């Protein structure tokens, strides 16, 4: 019988009944992959944040490298770090809100 035939058959019903199982497995795999990608992106973002803070705050606050930081350098680095963290958090919240609104 050709596939375009309108005659009823039990084969399509069995295939349809089996589809949710395949779809469910497929969805779980997809979700697992998405979770793994999200975790890897979070690690990459955190690494980039630390690199950016280190590079920018060091360049801004340390004129000449020494064995240890003086109190002015420590204060400058702390304020710089806090500024970057506040900015990062603000941008992250706005980005997440935008993504959630688009979903």
C-alpha positions as a Markdown table, in Angstrom:
| # | Residue | x | y | z |
|---|---|---|---|---|
| 1 | Unk | 0.0 | 0.0 | 0.0 |
| 2 | Unk | 1.5 | 3.4 | -0.9 |
| 3 | Unk | 2.3 | 5.8 | 1.9 |
| 4 | Unk | -0.2 | 8.4 | 0.7 |
| 5 | Unk | -3.1 | 5.9 | 1.0 |
| 6 | Unk | -6.0 | 7.0 | 3.3 |
| 7 | Unk | -6.8 | 3.5 | 4.4 |
| 8 | Unk | -6.4 | 3.0 | 8.2 |
| 9 | Unk | -3.5 | 1.0 | 9.4 |
| 10 | Unk | -2.2 | 0.0 | 12.8 |
| 11 | Unk | 1.4 | 0.7 | 11.9 |
| 12 | Unk | 1.1 | 4.5 | 12.1 |
| 13 | Unk | -0.6 | 4.3 | 15.5 |
| 14 | Unk | 2.3 | 2.3 | 16.8 |
| 15 | Unk | 4.8 | 4.7 | 15.4 |
| 16 | Unk | 2.9 | 7.6 | 16.9 |
| 17 | Unk | 2.7 | 5.9 | 20.3 |
| 18 | Unk | 6.5 | 5.4 | 20.2 |
| 19 | Unk | 7.3 | 9.0 | 19.2 |
| 20 | Unk | 6.9 | 10.5 | 22.7 |
| 21 | Unk | 9.5 | 8.1 | 24.1 |
| 22 | Unk | 12.0 | 9.0 | 21.5 |
| 23 | Unk | 11.1 | 12.6 | 21.8 |
| 24 | Unk | 11.4 | 12.4 | 25.6 |
| 25 | Unk | 14.9 | 10.9 | 25.3 |
| 26 | Unk | 15.8 | 13.4 | 22.7 |
| 27 | Unk | 14.6 | 16.2 | 24.9 |
| 28 | Unk | 16.6 | 14.9 | 27.9 |
| 29 | Unk | 19.8 | 14.7 | 25.8 |
| 30 | Unk | 19.1 | 18.2 | 24.4 |
| 31 | Unk | 18.5 | 19.6 | 28.0 |
| 32 | Unk | 21.7 | 17.9 | 29.3 |
| 33 | Unk | 23.8 | 19.4 | 26.5 |
| 34 | Unk | 22.2 | 22.8 | 27.1 |
| 35 | Unk | 23.0 | 22.5 | 30.8 |
| 36 | Unk | 26.6 | 21.6 | 30.1 |
| 37 | Unk | 27.0 | 24.5 | 27.6 |
| 38 | Unk | 25.6 | 26.8 | 30.2 |
| 39 | Unk | 28.0 | 25.6 | 32.8 |
| 40 | Unk | 31.0 | 26.0 | 30.5 |
| 41 | Unk | 29.8 | 29.5 | 29.5 |
| 42 | Unk | 29.5 | 30.4 | 33.2 |
| 43 | Unk | 33.1 | 29.3 | 33.8 |
| 44 | Unk | 34.4 | 31.1 | 30.7 |
| 45 | Unk | 32.6 | 34.3 | 31.8 |
| 46 | Unk | 34.0 | 34.1 | 35.3 |
| 47 | Unk | 37.5 | 33.5 | 34.0 |
| 48 | Unk | 37.1 | 36.5 | 31.6 |
| 49 | Unk | 35.9 | 38.7 | 34.5 |
| 50 | Unk | 38.9 | 37.8 | 36.7 |
| 51 | Unk | 41.3 | 38.4 | 33.8 |
| 52 | Unk | 39.7 | 41.7 | 32.9 |
| 53 | Unk | 39.7 | 42.9 | 36.6 |
| 54 | Unk | 43.3 | 41.8 | 37.1 |
| 55 | Unk | 44.5 | 43.4 | 33.9 |
| 56 | Unk | 42.6 | 46.7 | 34.2 |
| 57 | Unk | 42.9 | 47.2 | 37.9 |
| 58 | Unk | 46.6 | 46.4 | 37.9 |
| 59 | Unk | 47.3 | 48.7 | 35.0 |
| 60 | Unk | 45.2 | 51.5 | 36.7 |
| 61 | Unk | 46.5 | 51.1 | 40.3 |
| 62 | Unk | 50.1 | 49.9 | 40.1 |
| 63 | Unk | 52.6 | 52.3 | 38.6 |
| 64 | Unk | 55.7 | 50.3 | 39.4 |
| 65 | Unk | 55.6 | 46.7 | 40.6 |
| 66 | Unk | 56.9 | 46.1 | 44.1 |
| 67 | Unk | 57.2 | 43.3 | 46.5 |
| 68 | Unk | 53.9 | 44.2 | 48.1 |
| 69 | Unk | 51.1 | 46.8 | 47.6 |
| 70 | Unk | 51.0 | 49.9 | 49.7 |
| 71 | Unk | 47.7 | 51.0 | 51.3 |
| 72 | Unk | 46.9 | 53.4 | 48.4 |
| 73 | Unk | 47.3 | 50.6 | 45.8 |
| 74 | Unk | 45.3 | 48.2 | 47.9 |
| 75 | Unk | 42.4 | 50.7 | 48.2 |
| 76 | Unk | 42.6 | 51.5 | 44.5 |
| 77 | Unk | 42.5 | 47.8 | 43.6 |
| 78 | Unk | 39.6 | 47.1 | 46.0 |
| 79 | Unk | 37.6 | 50.0 | 44.6 |
| 80 | Unk | 38.4 | 49.0 | 41.0 |
| 81 | Unk | 37.4 | 45.4 | 41.6 |
| 82 | Unk | 34.1 | 46.4 | 43.3 |
| 83 | Unk | 33.3 | 48.7 | 40.4 |
| 84 | Unk | 33.9 | 45.9 | 37.8 |
| 85 | Unk | 31.8 | 43.5 | 39.9 |
| 86 | Unk | 28.9 | 45.9 | 40.2 |
| 87 | Unk | 29.0 | 46.6 | 36.4 |
| 88 | Unk | 29.3 | 42.9 | 35.6 |
| 89 | Unk | 26.3 | 42.1 | 37.8 |
| 90 | Unk | 24.2 | 44.9 | 36.3 |
| 91 | Unk | 25.0 | 43.9 | 32.8 |
| 92 | Unk | 24.4 | 40.2 | 33.5 |
| 93 | Unk | 20.9 | 40.9 | 35.1 |
| 94 | Unk | 20.0 | 43.1 | 32.1 |
| 95 | Unk | 21.1 | 40.4 | 29.7 |
| 96 | Unk | 19.2 | 37.6 | 31.5 |
| 97 | Unk | 16.1 | 39.7 | 31.7 |
| 98 | Unk | 16.3 | 40.4 | 27.9 |
| 99 | Unk | 16.7 | 36.7 | 27.2 |
| 100 | Unk | 13.8 | 35.8 | 29.4 |
| 101 | Unk | 11.5 | 38.4 | 27.8 |
| 102 | Unk | 12.4 | 37.1 | 24.3 |
| 103 | Unk | 11.5 | 33.5 | 25.3 |
